Amino acid sequence: MRILITGGTGLLGKALIETNKDLHQIWAIYLGNYNMSNGKKVMYFNVDICNKDALEDTFFKAKPEIVIHTAGTANVDYCENNYDQAWRSNVYGTKSIIDFCKKYNSKIVFISTNAVFDGKNEPYSEESIPSPINNYGRMKLETEKIVKNSSLKYIIARPILMYGWNNKYERLNMVTWLIQKLENEEKINMVDDVYENPLFNLRCAETIWLLIKIDKEGLFHIAGKDVVSRYEFAKTIAKVFCLNQDLIRPVSSDFFRDLAPRPSNTSYNTTKIERELKIRPLGIKDGLLLMRKTQRE
């Protein structure tokens, strides 16, 4: 199958390429001041998804049967303080992707977020009513609606807080950031009143490939098994990677007054995806142990 992945060097895009067990031919779009080497089943294109001419050229080369759209601006604070630039990436860019999916009759797998919820009515299922409290969540909800109204065959996947080894050129995630800080023996303040069920990136990618393989459509929540606070998660990370837990201090969200608002508990009910895919979510310790066994870049 011919697959186009946007955000091909991001945390999820990288994982999708690494878990391509059915050996689909992949065209991977990324945006950065670095070059990626093509592999046997992957070709990289350095393309801004908001550049419609360059994007159209990539679609013409790939002629994708499926587009997995992971690209966008996911930094919550950046989205809060730079609305126009973030909207261009998250909304306009997605509209461009959809236009070319229509032209090439491509099914779209759109990657959304738990940030579409306000954190007051957990656990959230696919039937829960979104109510975002920051710009990032509002943009992702708007793009979900655009996908649903596009007339395309679609999957909307909402991964929760994701972790794993990131591409060395891309921004750190919570686990790689924490490892870096603790290896440098830096003290860390971590909120103890924000809860999620963290998700290992390779497991997320495997789940998306399975959704594609059995030709599912619609909305799916993807998450890990364990609901924990960021502080509890940080302590577990330190323990698994044999780092100093005493450097981690619990604080409330009020400690970070200058940051964009975050929902307090967006943990998921994963009954739907467990039932339809016959899978079981991975616990954080098991996920971190799997991560520890794999090679960091």
C-alpha positions in Angstrom: 0.0 0.0 0.0 1.2 3.5 -0.8 1.2 5.6 2.4 2.0 9.3 2.8 3.0 10.4 6.4 3.1 14.1 7.3 5.3 14.9 10.3 7.5 11.9 9.3 10.3 12.8 11.8 8.1 13.6 14.7 7.5 11.3 17.7 4.6 9.4 16.1 5.8 9.7 12.5 9.1 8.2 13.4 7.3 5.3 15.2 5.1 4.7 12.3 8.1 4.2 10.0 9.8 1.9 12.6 6.7 -0.3 13.0 5.9 -0.6 9.3 5.7 -4.4 9.6 3.6 -4.9 6.5 6.3 -3.1 4.4 4.0 -0.4 2.9 5.8 2.0 0.6 6.1 5.2 2.7 6.5 8.8 1.5 7.4 10.9 4.6 7.1 14.6 4.8 9.0 16.6 7.3 10.1 20.2 7.8 13.5 21.0 9.2 17.0 22.3 8.6 18.4 18.8 8.2 18.4 16.0 5.6 17.0 12.5 6.1 18.3 9.5 4.3 15.9 7.4 2.3 15.5 3.8 3.3 14.3 0.7 1.4 10.6 1.4 2.1 10.7 5.1 2.9 11.4 8.3 1.0 11.7 11.6 2.8 10.6 15.0 1.5 11.4 18.3 3.2 8.1 20.1 2.6 6.0 22.7 4.4 2.5 21.4 4.3 1.3 25.1 3.9 3.2 25.3 0.6 0.5 24.0 -1.7 2.7 23.8 -4.7 5.4 21.7 -2.9 2.6 19.6 -1.2 0.9 18.9 -4.6 4.2 17.8 -6.1 4.7 15.3 -3.2 1.1 14.0 -3.6 1.8 13.6 -7.4 4.9 11.5 -6.7 3.3 9.4 -3.9 -0.2 9.0 -5.2 -1.1 7.8 -1.7 -3.9 5.4 -1.0 -3.7 6.6 2.7 -2.4 9.8 4.3 -1.5 9.7 7.9 -1.5 13.3 9.0 0.6 13.8 12.1 2.1 17.2 11.3 1.3 20.4 13.0 2.3 22.7 15.8 1.7 20.8 19.0 3.4 23.1 21.5 0.5 24.3 23.7 2.2 27.5 24.9 3.3 28.5 21.4 -0.3 28.0 20.1 -1.6 30.2 23.0 0.9 33.0 22.2 1.2 32.8 18.4 -2.3 32.1 17.3 -2.0 33.1 13.6 1.2 31.1 13.0 -0.2 28.0 14.8 -3.5 28.3 12.9 -1.7 28.3 9.6 0.1 25.0 10.5 -2.7 23.2 12.3 -5.8 24.4 10.4 -4.8 25.8 7.0 -2.2 23.0 6.6 -4.8 20.3 7.3 -7.2 21.9 4.8 -4.5 21.7 2.1 -3.9 18.0 3.0 -7.7 17.3 2.7 -7.8 19.1 -0.7 -5.2 16.8 -2.1 -6.7 13.7 -0.4 -9.8 14.4 -2.4 -7.9 14.9 -5.6 -6.1 11.5 -5.2 -9.0 9.7 -3.5 -6.9 9.1 -0.4 -8.2 7.9 2.9 -7.1 10.2 5.7 -5.9 9.2 9.2 -5.9 12.5 11.2 -4.0 12.6 14.5 -5.9 14.7 17.0 -5.4 15.1 20.8 -6.8 14.8 24.3 -6.6 18.6 24.5 -10.1 18.8 22.9 -11.4 18.1 26.5 -11.6 20.4 29.5 -10.5 17.8 32.0 -13.7 18.0 34.2 -15.6 14.8 33.2 -13.1 12.0 32.9 -12.7 9.3 31.8 -13.4 10.4 28.2 -14.8 8.1 25.6 -15.3 8.7 21.9 -18.9 9.7 22.8 -17.8 12.5 25.2 -18.5 16.1 24.2 -15.3 18.1 23.5 -14.8 21.4 25.3 -11.2 22.6 24.8 -9.7 25.3 27.1 -6.7 26.4 25.1 -5.9 27.4 21.5 -4.2 24.2 20.7 -7.3 22.1 21.7 -9.6 24.5 19.8 -7.6 24.3 16.6 -7.5 20.5 16.7 -11.3 20.3 17.3 -11.9 22.6 14.4 -9.7 20.4 12.2 -11.5 17.3 13.4 -14.8 18.9 12.1 -13.2 19.7 8.8 -12.1 16.1 8.4 -15.5 14.8 9.3 -17.2 17.1 6.8 -14.8 16.4 4.0 -16.7 13.4 2.4 -13.4 11.4 2.6 -13.0 8.0 4.3 -11.3 8.9 7.5 -10.0 7.8 10.9 -9.6 10.4 13.6 -7.2 9.1 16.2 -6.8 10.9 19.5 -3.5 9.8 21.2 -3.0 11.0 24.8 0.4 12.1 26.3 2.9 10.2 24.2 6.5 9.3 25.0 9.4 7.4 23.3 12.8 8.1 21.7 12.4 11.1 19.5 14.4 12.0 16.4 17.5 13.9 17.5 16.5 17.0 15.5 12.9 17.2 17.0 11.7 18.6 20.3 11.9 16.4 23.4 8.9 14.7 24.9 8.3 14.4 28.6 10.4 11.2 29.1 13.4 12.3 27.0 13.3 15.8 28.5 13.2 14.3 32.0 16.0 11.9 31.3 18.2 14.7 30.0 17.5 16.9 33.1 18.1 14.1 35.6 21.3 12.9 33.8 22.5 16.5 34.3 21.5 16.3 38.0 19.1 19.2 37.6 16.1 19.7 40.0 12.7 19.4 38.4 9.3 20.8 39.4 6.5 18.4 38.2 2.8 19.0 38.6 0.9 16.5 40.7 -2.6 17.6 39.7 -2.6 16.9 36.0 -3.6 13.3 35.0 -3.4 11.2 31.9 -2.8 7.6 30.8 0.6 8.0 29.1 1.1 6.2 25.7 4.3 4.6 24.3 4.8 5.9 20.8 5.6 2.5 19.3 2.4 1.1 20.7 0.4 4.0 19.4 1.9 3.5 15.9 1.1 -0.3 16.0 -2.5 0.6 16.9 -2.8 3.0 14.0 -1.4 0.4 11.5 -3.9 -2.1 12.9 -6.8 0.4 12.3 -5.6 0.8 8.7 -5.1 -3.0 8.2 -8.6 -3.9 9.1 -10.0 -0.8 7.3 -11.6 0.9 10.3 -13.3 4.3 10.1 -14.4 6.9 12.6 -13.0 8.2 15.9 -10.7 6.3 18.2 -9.1 7.1 21.6 -5.6 5.6 22.0 -3.9 5.6 25.5 -2.0 3.5 28.0 -3.4 1.5 30.8 -2.3 3.5 33.9 -3.9 6.9 34.9 -1.2 8.8 36.7 -0.2 12.4 37.6 2.7 14.0 35.8 4.6 13.8 39.1 3.9 10.0 39.5 4.9 9.4 35.9 8.1 11.3 36.4 9.0 9.2 39.5 8.4 6.0 37.5 10.6 7.3 34.7 13.4 8.0 37.1 13.1 4.6 38.7 13.0 2.6 35.4 16.0 4.6 34.0 17.9 4.3 37.3 18.0 8.1 37.8 17.7 10.2 41.0 14.0 10.5 42.0 14.9 12.9 44.8 15.5 15.6 42.2 11.8 15.6 41.3 9.6 17.9 43.4 5.8 17.9 43.3 4.0 21.2 42.7 0.5 22.3 41.7 -0.4 23.7 38.3 -0.7 27.2 39.9 3.1 27.1 40.2 3.3 27.6 36.4 1.2 30.7 36.1 2.7 31.9 32.8 1.8 28.8 30.9 -1.3 28.2 28.8 -4.2 26.5 30.7 -4.1 22.7 30.8 -7.0 20.4 31.6 -6.6 18.7 34.9 -7.6 15.1 33.9 -8.1 14.0 30.3 -7.7 10.3 31.0 -9.4 8.1 28.5 -11.9 5.2 28.5 -10.3 2.9 25.9 -13.2 0.3 25.8 -14.0 1.0 22.1 -10.5 0.3 20.7 -9.9 -2.6 23.1 -13.1 -4.2 21.9 -12.8 -3.5 18.1 -9.1 -4.2 17.8 -8.9 -6.9 20.5 -5.9 -5.3 22.2 -5.0 -4.3 25.7 -3.4 -1.0 26.7 0.2 -1.0 27.9 1.1 0.1 31.4 3.6 2.8 32.0 6.3 0.6 33.6 6.0 -1.9 30.7 6.2 0.9 28.1 9.2 2.5 29.8 11.0 -0.9 30.0 10.4 -1.4 26.3 11.7 2.0 25.6 14.8 1.4 27.7 15.5 -1.7 25.6 15.5 0.2 22.4 18.3 2.4 21.0 18.2 6.1 21.6 19.4 8.4 18.8 
